[in-house]
Amino acid sequence: MIQKEHTQTDGKQIAMKVSGVSIGVNIALSIFKLAAGLIAHSGAMISDAVHSASDVFSTIIVMIGVTVSAKKSDKEHPYGHERLECVASILLAVVLFATGAGIGIQGVQKIAADRMGEAMIPGRMALIAAVVSIAVKEWMYWYTRGAAKKINSGALMADAWHHRSDALSSIGAFAGILGARMGFPVLDPLASVVICVFIGKAAWDIFQDAMNKMVDKACDDRTIQQIRQVVLENSGVEKIDTIRTRMFGARAYVDIEIAADESLTLRDAHKIAEDVHNRVEDQFPEVKHCMVHVNPLTQKEIREIEG
């Protein structure tokens, strides 16, 4: 249990470090893109700056979610607070969807403006800002994604996709600005509409993943198979009668019924169950608790299994 608490504390520290970097980068990038948009008279770049600023809000949600979910179990919450991270992921999915919808609506409005001959030709500074934004936000996506996978954080992964959506938005802005400078201003709003679809898909995936974790969805088949293999490697385990898993936020609970020789003493049977419990929790950091029950097997049943 102490090891699990240390792992959870380390995960929180990693999430806080990544979130701090994210906030700092987004504030600097927002100011840079806003200045570039104003100087180059680029509405697309100004909108992109607002998108980057929204990432600061989403990262704050992640920090709150990770902090609250890392709280230790208490009398009112004996199973911990991990599901609150799912709430943070759902909020991020909503923010991401709203951001994508805003980009799409703005794209449609620009198409209408272009048809009315109101489109403006942006300056070169906007192109430079778009390239810088794409590079920085794509790096932030991989940086945050790596940390999210390391600590198995759904909220941090959602924030990584928010960075990716900003990179996609900047790609759209770059294409639109370049197209406008080449005499095809309609490329900007068309790119925005396409990007809106991709962002909406990412928001839906994040929302669906968070909801699955909220309603005790089982672990994926690969993880269950790996757990089964680890259990069967333990000395004294003749077979597995049942194995059940359920996600609890970003963590998992495992319930296993193993079969062992009925002639074993209670002490020996307990030792086998304890070994299974410890190996599963040690080899699968995402498992918060493993419950093991031992069923008796006769010598005849054991011979049938071995034969």
C-alpha positions as CSV (number, residue, x, y, z in Angstrom):
1,M,0.0,0.0,0.0
2,I,2.9,2.3,0.8
3,Q,4.4,1.7,-2.6
4,K,1.0,2.5,-4.3
5,E,0.8,5.8,-2.3
6,H,4.3,6.7,-3.4
7,T,3.4,5.9,-7.1
8,Q,0.3,8.1,-6.8
9,T,2.3,11.0,-5.3
10,D,5.0,10.7,-8.0
11,G,2.2,10.8,-10.6
12,K,0.8,13.9,-9.1
13,Q,4.2,15.6,-9.1
14,I,4.8,14.7,-12.8
15,A,1.3,16.1,-13.7
16,M,1.9,19.3,-11.8
17,K,5.3,19.8,-13.5
18,V,3.9,19.2,-17.0
19,S,0.9,21.5,-16.2
20,G,3.2,24.3,-15.0
21,V,5.2,24.1,-18.2
22,S,2.0,24.0,-20.2
23,I,0.6,27.2,-18.6
24,G,3.9,29.1,-19.1
25,V,4.2,28.1,-22.7
26,N,0.6,28.9,-23.5
27,I,0.7,32.3,-21.9
28,A,3.9,33.2,-23.9
29,L,2.5,31.8,-27.1
30,S,-0.9,33.5,-26.7
31,I,0.8,36.9,-26.3
32,F,3.1,36.3,-29.3
33,K,0.3,35.2,-31.6
34,L,-2.0,38.0,-30.5
35,A,0.7,40.6,-31.2
36,A,1.5,38.9,-34.6
37,G,-2.2,38.9,-35.5
38,L,-2.7,42.6,-34.7
39,I,0.5,43.6,-36.5
40,A,-0.2,41.5,-39.6
41,H,-4.0,42.2,-39.6
42,S,-4.8,38.5,-39.4
43,G,-8.1,37.6,-37.9
44,A,-7.2,33.9,-38.1
45,M,-4.1,34.5,-36.0
46,I,-6.0,36.5,-33.4
47,S,-8.5,33.6,-33.1
48,D,-5.6,31.2,-32.8
49,A,-4.2,33.3,-30.0
50,V,-7.6,33.0,-28.2
51,H,-7.4,29.2,-28.7
52,S,-4.0,29.0,-27.0
53,A,-5.3,31.2,-24.1
54,S,-8.1,28.7,-23.6
55,D,-5.5,26.0,-23.1
56,V,-4.5,27.8,-19.9
57,F,-8.0,27.3,-18.5
58,S,-8.0,23.6,-19.5
59,T,-4.6,23.0,-17.9
60,I,-5.9,24.5,-14.6
61,I,-8.8,22.1,-14.8
62,V,-6.3,19.2,-15.2
63,M,-4.3,20.4,-12.1
64,I,-7.4,20.6,-10.0
65,G,-8.6,17.2,-11.2
66,V,-5.2,15.5,-10.6
67,T,-4.8,17.1,-7.2
68,V,-8.3,16.1,-5.9
69,S,-8.1,12.6,-7.4
70,A,-4.7,12.0,-5.6
71,K,-6.2,12.6,-2.2
72,K,-6.0,9.6,0.1
73,S,-9.0,7.5,1.0
74,D,-11.0,8.7,4.0
75,K,-14.1,7.7,6.0
76,E,-16.6,9.3,3.6
77,H,-14.6,8.0,0.5
78,P,-13.1,4.6,1.4
79,Y,-12.3,3.8,-2.2
80,G,-10.5,7.1,-2.9
81,H,-11.2,10.0,-5.2
82,E,-9.8,8.8,-8.6
83,R,-13.1,9.3,-10.4
84,L,-12.8,13.0,-10.0
85,E,-10.1,12.9,-12.6
86,C,-12.8,11.6,-15.0
87,V,-14.9,14.7,-14.2
88,A,-11.9,16.8,-15.2
89,S,-11.6,14.9,-18.5
90,I,-15.3,15.4,-19.2
91,L,-14.9,19.2,-18.6
92,L,-11.9,19.3,-20.9
93,A,-13.9,17.4,-23.6
94,V,-16.6,20.0,-23.4
95,V,-14.1,22.8,-23.6
96,L,-12.4,21.1,-26.5
97,F,-15.7,20.6,-28.3
98,A,-16.8,24.2,-27.7
99,T,-13.4,25.3,-29.1
100,G,-13.8,23.2,-32.2
101,A,-17.3,24.4,-32.7
102,G,-16.2,28.0,-32.4
103,I,-13.5,27.5,-35.0
104,G,-16.0,25.9,-37.4
105,I,-18.6,28.7,-36.9
106,Q,-15.8,31.3,-37.5
107,G,-14.8,29.5,-40.6
108,V,-18.4,29.6,-42.0
109,Q,-18.6,33.3,-41.2
110,K,-15.3,33.9,-43.0
111,I,-16.6,32.0,-46.1
112,A,-19.6,34.4,-46.1
113,A,-17.3,37.4,-45.7
114,D,-15.1,36.2,-48.5
115,R,-18.1,36.0,-50.8
116,M,-19.1,39.5,-49.9
117,G,-15.6,40.7,-50.7
118,E,-14.7,41.6,-47.1
119,A,-11.7,39.3,-46.7
120,M,-8.4,41.0,-45.7
121,I,-4.9,40.0,-46.9
122,P,-2.8,39.2,-43.8
123,G,0.9,40.1,-43.5
124,R,4.0,37.9,-43.4
125,M,4.3,38.1,-39.6
126,A,1.1,36.0,-39.3
127,L,2.7,33.2,-41.3
128,I,5.8,33.2,-39.0
129,A,3.6,33.1,-35.9
130,A,1.7,30.1,-37.3
131,V,4.8,28.1,-38.0
132,V,6.1,28.8,-34.5
133,S,2.8,27.9,-33.0
134,I,2.6,24.6,-34.9
135,A,6.1,23.6,-33.8
136,V,5.6,24.5,-30.1
137,K,2.1,23.0,-29.8
138,E,3.1,19.8,-31.4
139,W,6.1,19.5,-29.0
140,M,3.7,20.2,-26.1
141,Y,1.4,17.5,-27.4
142,W,4.1,14.8,-27.3
143,Y,5.6,16.1,-24.1
144,T,2.2,16.0,-22.3
145,R,1.2,12.7,-24.0
146,G,4.3,11.0,-22.7
147,A,3.7,12.1,-19.2
148,A,0.0,11.1,-19.4
149,K,0.9,7.6,-20.5
150,K,3.6,7.3,-17.8
151,I,1.2,8.0,-15.0
152,N,-1.9,6.7,-16.7
153,S,-3.8,10.0,-16.4
154,G,-6.9,10.5,-18.5
155,A,-7.1,14.2,-17.7
156,L,-3.5,14.9,-18.7
157,M,-4.1,12.9,-21.9
158,A,-7.1,15.1,-22.6
159,D,-4.9,18.2,-22.1
160,A,-2.4,16.7,-24.6
161,W,-5.1,16.5,-27.2
162,H,-6.0,20.1,-26.5
163,H,-2.5,20.9,-27.4
164,R,-2.8,18.9,-30.6
165,S,-6.1,20.7,-31.4
166,D,-4.2,24.0,-31.1
167,A,-1.5,22.7,-33.5
168,L,-4.2,21.7,-36.0
169,S,-5.8,25.2,-35.6
170,S,-2.4,26.8,-36.3
171,I,-2.0,24.6,-39.4
172,G,-5.4,25.8,-40.6
173,A,-4.4,29.4,-39.9
174,F,-1.1,28.9,-41.8
175,A,-2.9,27.4,-44.8
176,G,-5.5,30.1,-44.8
177,I,-3.0,32.9,-44.4
178,L,-0.8,31.5,-47.1
179,G,-3.8,30.9,-49.4
180,A,-5.0,34.5,-48.8
181,R,-1.5,35.9,-49.6
182,M,-1.5,33.8,-52.8
183,G,-5.0,35.1,-53.8
184,F,-7.2,32.3,-52.4
185,P,-8.6,33.7,-49.1
186,V,-11.3,31.0,-49.0
187,L,-8.7,28.4,-48.0
188,D,-8.6,29.9,-44.5
189,P,-12.2,29.3,-43.6
190,L,-12.4,25.9,-45.4
191,A,-9.4,24.7,-43.3
192,S,-11.1,25.9,-40.1
193,V,-14.2,23.9,-40.9
194,V,-12.2,20.7,-41.6
195,I,-10.2,21.2,-38.4
196,C,-13.4,21.6,-36.4
197,V,-14.4,18.1,-37.4
198,F,-11.1,16.6,-36.2
199,I,-11.3,18.5,-32.9
200,G,-14.8,17.4,-32.4
201,K,-13.7,13.7,-32.9
202,A,-10.9,14.1,-30.3
203,A,-13.4,15.7,-27.8
204,W,-15.8,12.7,-28.3
205,D,-13.0,10.2,-27.8
206,I,-12.0,11.9,-24.5
207,F,-15.6,12.1,-23.3
208,Q,-16.3,8.4,-24.2
209,D,-13.1,7.3,-22.4
210,A,-14.0,9.3,-19.3
211,M,-17.5,7.9,-19.2
212,N,-16.3,4.3,-19.6
213,K,-14.1,4.8,-16.5
214,M,-17.0,6.4,-14.6
215,V,-19.3,3.3,-15.1
216,D,-16.8,0.6,-14.1
217,K,-15.9,-0.6,-17.6
218,A,-13.6,-3.6,-17.6
219,C,-9.9,-3.3,-18.5
220,D,-8.9,-4.0,-22.1
221,D,-8.5,-7.6,-23.2
222,R,-4.8,-7.4,-23.5
223,T,-4.4,-6.2,-19.9
224,I,-6.7,-9.0,-18.6
225,Q,-4.7,-11.6,-20.5
226,Q,-1.4,-10.3,-19.1
227,I,-2.9,-10.4,-15.6
228,R,-4.1,-14.0,-16.2
229,Q,-0.6,-15.0,-17.3
230,V,1.1,-13.4,-14.3
231,V,-1.4,-15.2,-11.9
232,L,-0.8,-18.6,-13.5
233,E,2.9,-18.2,-13.1
234,N,2.6,-18.4,-9.3
235,S,3.5,-21.6,-7.6
236,G,0.4,-23.4,-6.2
237,V,-2.1,-21.9,-8.6
238,E,-3.7,-24.7,-10.5
239,K,-6.1,-22.6,-12.5
240,I,-8.1,-19.4,-12.6
241,D,-11.9,-19.8,-12.0
242,T,-12.9,-16.2,-12.6
243,I,-11.2,-12.9,-13.1
244,R,-13.1,-9.6,-13.1
245,T,-11.7,-6.1,-13.6
246,R,-13.2,-2.6,-13.3
247,M,-11.8,0.8,-14.0
248,F,-12.1,3.3,-11.2
249,G,-11.1,6.6,-12.8
250,A,-7.6,6.0,-14.2
251,R,-7.0,3.1,-11.7
252,A,-8.3,-0.5,-11.8
253,Y,-9.7,-3.0,-9.3
254,V,-9.1,-6.7,-9.9
255,D,-11.1,-9.6,-8.4
256,I,-9.7,-13.1,-8.9
257,E,-10.8,-16.6,-7.9
258,I,-8.0,-19.1,-8.1
259,A,-8.0,-22.9,-7.5
260,A,-5.5,-24.7,-5.4
261,D,-4.9,-28.1,-3.8
262,E,-7.6,-28.7,-1.1
263,S,-5.0,-30.5,1.1
264,L,-3.0,-27.3,1.7
265,T,-3.1,-25.8,5.1
266,L,-4.9,-22.5,5.6
267,R,-1.5,-20.8,6.0
268,D,-0.2,-22.2,2.7
269,A,-3.4,-21.3,0.8
270,H,-3.1,-17.8,2.3
271,K,0.5,-17.5,1.2
272,I,-0.5,-18.4,-2.4
273,A,-3.2,-15.8,-2.4
274,E,-0.9,-13.2,-0.9
275,D,1.8,-13.9,-3.6
276,V,-0.8,-13.5,-6.4
277,H,-2.1,-10.2,-4.8
278,N,1.4,-8.8,-4.5
279,R,2.6,-9.8,-8.0
280,V,-0.5,-8.3,-9.7
281,E,-0.2,-5.0,-7.9
282,D,3.6,-4.8,-8.4
283,Q,3.6,-5.6,-12.1
284,F,0.5,-3.5,-13.0
285,P,0.9,0.0,-11.5
286,E,-2.6,0.9,-12.7
287,V,-4.1,-1.7,-10.4
288,K,-5.2,0.0,-7.2
289,H,-6.2,-3.2,-5.4
290,C,-6.3,-6.9,-6.2
291,M,-8.7,-9.2,-4.3
292,V,-7.9,-12.9,-4.4
293,H,-10.2,-15.8,-3.3
294,V,-9.0,-19.4,-3.2
295,N,-11.2,-22.4,-4.2
296,P,-10.3,-26.0,-3.3
297,L,-9.4,-28.6,-5.9
298,T,-9.3,-32.4,-5.3
299,Q,-6.3,-34.5,-6.5
300,K,-8.5,-35.9,-9.3
301,E,-9.3,-32.5,-10.6
302,I,-5.7,-31.4,-10.4
303,R,-4.6,-34.5,-12.5
304,E,-7.3,-33.7,-15.0
305,I,-6.0,-30.2,-15.4
306,E,-2.4,-31.4,-15.7
307,G,-3.3,-34.1,-18.1
